[in-house]
Amino acid sequence: MSGHGQTLGDRLAAARHVIDGSTVNKAVVKATTHEVGGPKKKHLDYLVQLTGAPNVNLPELANQIVERTRNSSWVVVFKALVTCQHLMIYGNERFLHSCASRLQLFSLQDFNDRSNGQGYEMSAYVRRYARYLNEKSASYRSLAYDFTRMRRSSDGQSFKTMNTETLLKTVPVLEQQLCALIDFDANSEVLNNAIIKGAFILLFKDLVRLFACYHDGIINLLDKYFEMKKAQCKKGLDIYDRYLERMDKVQQFFKVAEKIGLDQGDTPDFKSAPASLRDALKEYYESIDGMSLYYITILFFRKKKAQKRGCKKSGTVSPTTPVSQSERDRVIEQEKKLYEQFSKNKQSHSLNASHPVSSSNGVSLMGSQPATPAAIPAGSVSQAIQKPAEMKPVTNDLLDLDMSGQNTLNNLMAVHTAQQQQQNQNIMAQFNQPAAAKYVEPAAAQPVYDKPNATDLST
């Protein structure tokens, strides 16, 4: 009698709960009968109202739904899962909290209905569906909020405003839930009954909200990538790689939703991100320790050539711009000379500082002139450390990235170049200021030299 309306067992179970006076259990039994069809709207609406009632035991409601999943029929189990997700989406958030309080909500990884061919086929989707609901409750248990209820506004807790540390901890949790959802992997041919179709619609609603959060998180991650430390950049690069891998599955899920007639207005317009963007992120990570000096030097020579040609307009050099080998060798050689000269000046300055110090008018107390470190030639570095031309901000929609990759890549690297130039400018300003020699009061008991008189100081 399974699959052909309410069975005698369904009626007896409902009558037993009527005698017990448990309206919650009765409503759950009514919503999860053996009839092949989605849970009736009147039963779902009643359960949604119960989740907001102050005198309802929500853990008991969750336990009753879990108890119905121990049935051998795929129809009852599938309808119990649909009822559970419906209450998670439309019910009070306290119900989701009750589900998350369980260590594992459903234990259906070995469920299999061998009563008929349809039951054997639907059992695979029952296991996948239960896995997603487990991940949904685990995400709430880990972060204490539901991704599908988050607002996309810039106020409060949002993926658009998360700091780097919180973002790198939250996005992986979101990825696990999103991965469990798209692994449902149902095609339009399988959606041939009201139960699995109802489950697919609920999953589609969750996917729209999850992907919106995921998209905002990736945009925020790219915006902060060039400010991260090397360990954080490694995590961010891994997140971006997984994002590119999941895009195809997400797009396939939305295509199936369009085929069965779901609202096409909710489907985003997918565009592939340029490969050059990923290459730039990887290049930055691999050479994060010594990259800033190289780009500043390249920028200097580009601007110098533009000035010689009479070009009034100067732009920011892209990190992927090809550079000839001769130009690169010349740049490296010049930077080595500047570094050697700076090291010598710094060493001579440190040696002079260790000798007896000069008096207030600049004459050495030993009768010699104090040595001052030579300033670093400012003609080359000072021109390189200039504020680049103002660029456009990074786009807020990753799906609208330029397919060529030039605009997005230049904008991202322009932000990084400006920040690195500001840091190098501060460092060079400190190096150009000679440090004042410390005055050491000679010990009276052990004079090192004769104290000069006023006449010697005046000369």
Salt bridges, closest charged atoms under 4 A:
ASP10 OD1 - HIS34 ND1 2.98
ASP10 OD1 - ARG68 NH2 3.76
ASP45 OD2 - LYS41 NZ 2.71
GLU67 OE1 - ARG70 NH1 2.63
ASP146 OD1 - LYS136 NZ 3.50
ASP146 OD2 - ARG149 NE 3.72
GLU165 OE2 - LYS169 NZ 3.49
GLU175 OE1 - ARG242 NH2 2.89
GLU175 OE2 - ARG246 NH1 3.72
ASP183 OD2 - ARG131 NH1 3.38
ASP183 OD1 - LYS249 NZ 3.85
ASP206 OD2 - LYS136 NZ 3.37
ASP216 OD1 - ARG152 NH2 2.81
ASP216 OD1 - HIS215 ND1 3.68
ASP238 OD2 - LYS234 NZ 3.03
ASP241 OD1 - ARG278 NE 2.79
ASP289 OD2 - LYS230 NZ 3.74
GLU327 OE1 - LYS305 NZ 3.92
ASP397 OD1 - HIS215 NE2 3.09
